């Protein structure tokens, strides 16, 4: 039987011609499988209510057409409630845009380069709050001053160099040059980032987020998570809030203390899952000194951004979010107390699963929505990759360097759909074995 090979999506995310070593994209836009603009529009009523259950299975089968990816992601990430109207969503969108404008202006007041169309890559402050009169910083600041004043110079740099005493401002300013360094390295193979304005937009969003989330600030890896948002959503404020929703899921991974890094919790979960589904492999990794699973930290921190091409990583993400989708997501983010009351009031009554993703349905069926939060699908995705490479790891890995090398070799050779399918199978197997162990 003839099968539609599908149309490539490369034209939506063009790669610079000189970059020839990027992973090959496997994602294809397939009629009847990929969620199209027509099918997406048909899922809404005339008032704007969305029957998201109609779209989740299609996203898992064939992903989302790039032309509508941004607006679909806003629902998958909980920016909007499917049970809201067009008018209600427009009101929320405008409120959030106003809120972002206030946040950005607050940052601009503290450091005028925010929103200037430029960004910094050199430190501007010491941990004691003393300004760093670095030539690169002064040059970048002066360029910003000239840009904002129409090219007129008055001998002063664009950002006033005075000692800072506020600890929160010091911590924020300490992160700004690191954000700049990461921005110029993020998705640098894409034509999109040849434009200075797009680099500056990414820096602005990450800088504003670092000020907004004072507990997390900024950590390396966040630029990889934020980059797709500004490519998919034209409005900077919309991109910011979409990124903020993604960080709601992942910020725990970036939470650092003097004694631990947040992602260690997920690494520990990964170890537990592997011990259950492949005890031989787990024992081998422990013998090699890899029982802490630190070799998998990158896959969990940036959700496989480095292992897939840009287009394939987006396809993987949307499949994950469609599988994990909970229709109460918006309420949990907007009003956690009300969401908790709703959850408490529904105990003893089966939750409607038609609007839930397949992974979420499995958790509900197995009662994994108890006191402890269920493990995210990302843990099972990494476990699936390890399981797939189990034979190679068992026979060829004589040390941790070999483990890292074997896992690095998967870059560009993974199939996003197969990885998700494998994760779902392992999830089911894990829940079954865990249930039997608790009897």
Residue pairs with C-beta under 8 A, 6 or more apart in sequence:
4 30
4 31
4 32
5 28
6 28
6 29
6 30
6 31
6 33
6 34
7 28
7 29
7 30
8 25
8 28
8 29
9 25
9 27
9 28
9 29
9 66
9 311
10 25
10 311
12 66
12 67
12 311
13 66
13 190
13 192
13 231
13 310
13 311
14 190
14 191
14 192
15 22
15 189
15 190
15 191
15 310
16 189
16 190
16 191
16 194
19 189
22 189
22 309
22 310
22 412
23 307
23 308
23 309
23 312
23 411
23 412
24 309
24 412
25 309
25 310
25 311
25 312
26 309
26 312
26 415
26 416
27 63
27 311
27 312
27 314
27 315
27 416
28 34
29 63
29 65
29 66
30 62
32 62
33 58
33 61
33 62
34 58
34 62
34 63
34 64
34 65
35 55
35 58
35 59
35 62
35 63
35 64
35 65
35 68
35 72
36 65
36 68
37 65
37 67
37 68
39 54
39 55
39 58
40 55
40 65
40 68
40 71
40 72
43 50
43 51
43 52
43 54
43 55
44 50
44 51
44 86
45 51
47 85
47 86
48 84
48 85
48 86
48 87
48 88
48 89
49 82
49 83
49 84
49 85
50 75
50 82
50 83
51 82
51 355
52 75
52 82
52 325
52 327
52 355
53 354
53 355
53 356
55 72
55 322
56 322
56 323
56 325
56 355
56 356
56 357
56 358
57 322
57 358
59 72
59 76
59 318
59 319
59 322
60 319
60 322
60 323
60 357
60 358
60 420
63 315
63 318
63 319
64 72
64 73
64 318
66 311
69 232
69 314
69 318
70 229
70 232
70 233
70 234
70 238
70 242
72 318
73 232
73 242
73 318
73 321
74 80
74 233
74 238
74 242
75 82
76 318
76 321
76 322
76 325
77 242
77 245
77 246
77 249
77 321
77 329
78 245
78 248
78 329
78 330
78 332
78 333
79 241
79 242
79 245
79 330
80 89
80 92
80 330
81 88
81 330
81 331
82 327
82 330
82 355
83 327
84 92
84 330
93 238
96 237
96 238
96 241
97 235
97 237
97 238
99 237
100 208
100 236
100 237
100 240
100 241
101 237
103 208
103 211
103 212
104 114
104 115
104 204
104 208
105 115
106 211
107 114
107 115
107 207
107 208
107 211
108 114
108 115
110 169
110 172
110 173
110 211
111 124
111 159
111 173
111 176
112 144
112 148
112 158
112 159
113 119
113 120
113 140
113 141
113 144
113 158
113 159
114 204
114 207
114 208
115 204
116 144
116 147
116 148
116 158
116 200
117 144
117 147
117 196
117 197
117 200
118 140
118 143
118 144
118 147
118 196
118 200
119 140
119 179
119 180
119 183
119 199
119 200
119 203
119 204
120 137
120 140
120 141
120 176
120 177
120 180
121 136
121 140
121 177
121 180
121 181
121 184
122 132
122 134
122 136
122 137
122 140
122 177
123 132
123 134
123 137
123 174
123 177
124 131
124 132
124 134
124 137
124 159
124 173
124 176
124 177
125 131
125 132
125 164
125 170
125 173
125 174
126 132
127 170
127 174
129 163
129 164
129 165
129 170
130 163
131 161
131 162
131 163
131 164
133 161
137 177
138 157
141 157
141 158
141 159
142 153
142 157
142 158
143 158
144 158
144 159
145 153
145 156
145 157
145 158
146 152
146 153
146 158
148 158
164 170
164 173
168 214
171 217
172 210
172 211
172 217
175 207
175 210
175 217
175 218
176 207
176 210
178 218
178 220
179 203
179 206
179 207
179 210
179 218
179 223
180 203
182 206
182 220
182 222
182 223
183 199
183 202
183 203
183 206
183 223
184 199
185 223
186 193
186 202
186 223
186 224
186 227
187 193
187 224
187 227
187 310
189 310
190 231
190 310
192 198
192 231
193 199
193 202
198 230
201 230
201 236
201 239
202 223
202 226
202 227
202 230
204 236
205 226
205 229
205 230
205 236
205 239
205 240
205 243
206 218
206 222
206 223
206 226
207 218
208 240
209 218
209 222
209 226
209 240
209 243
209 244
209 247
210 216
210 217
210 218
212 244
213 244
213 247
213 251
215 255
216 247
216 251
216 254
216 255
219 254
219 256
221 254
221 301
221 302
222 247
222 254
224 302
224 305
224 306
225 243
225 246
225 247
225 250
225 302
225 303
225 305
226 239
226 243
228 310
228 313
228 314
228 317
229 239
229 240
229 242
229 243
229 246
230 236
230 239
232 239
232 242
232 314
233 239
233 242
245 333
247 254
248 333
249 376
250 303
251 262
252 262
252 265
253 262
253 263
253 266
253 300
253 301
254 262
254 263
254 301
255 261
255 262
256 262
263 297
263 300
263 301
264 292
266 300
266 376
266 378
266 379
267 292
267 293
267 294
267 296
267 297
267 300
268 293
269 375
269 379
270 293
270 296
270 300
270 379
270 382
270 383
271 282
271 291
271 292
271 293
273 375
273 379
273 380
273 383
273 426
273 430
274 281
274 282
274 285
274 293
274 383
274 386
274 387
275 282
276 430
276 433
276 434
277 383
277 387
277 426
277 429
277 430
277 433
278 386
278 387
278 390
280 390
280 394
281 386
281 387
281 390
281 393
281 394
282 291
284 393
284 394
284 397
285 291
285 293
285 393
285 403
288 397
288 398
288 399
288 400
288 403
289 399
289 400
290 400
290 403
295 400
295 403
295 404
295 407
296 382
296 386
296 407
298 306
299 307
299 378
299 381
299 382
299 385
300 378
300 379
300 382
303 313
303 316
303 317
303 320
303 378
304 313
304 316
304 381
304 414
304 419
305 313
306 411
307 313
307 410
307 411
307 412
307 414
308 316
308 412
308 414
308 416
309 412
312 414
312 416
313 416
315 416
315 417
316 381
316 416
316 419
316 420
319 416
319 417
319 420
320 377
320 378
320 381
320 420
321 357
322 357
323 357
323 358
323 359
323 360
323 377
323 420
323 424
324 357
324 359
324 360
324 376
324 377
325 355
325 356
325 357
325 360
326 332
326 356
326 357
326 360
327 352
327 355
327 356
328 339
328 342
328 343
331 338
331 339
331 342
332 339
351 364
353 360
353 361
353 364
353 365
356 364
358 424
359 377
359 424
359 427
362 368
362 424
362 427
362 428
362 431
363 369
363 374
363 431
366 431
366 435
368 374
368 431
377 420
377 423
377 424
377 427
380 423
380 424
380 426
380 427
380 430
381 419
381 420
381 422
381 423
383 423
383 426
384 419
384 422
384 423
384 425
384 426
385 407
385 410
385 414
385 419
386 393
387 422
387 426
388 422
389 406
389 407
389 410
392 406
393 403
393 406
396 402
396 406
397 403
397 406
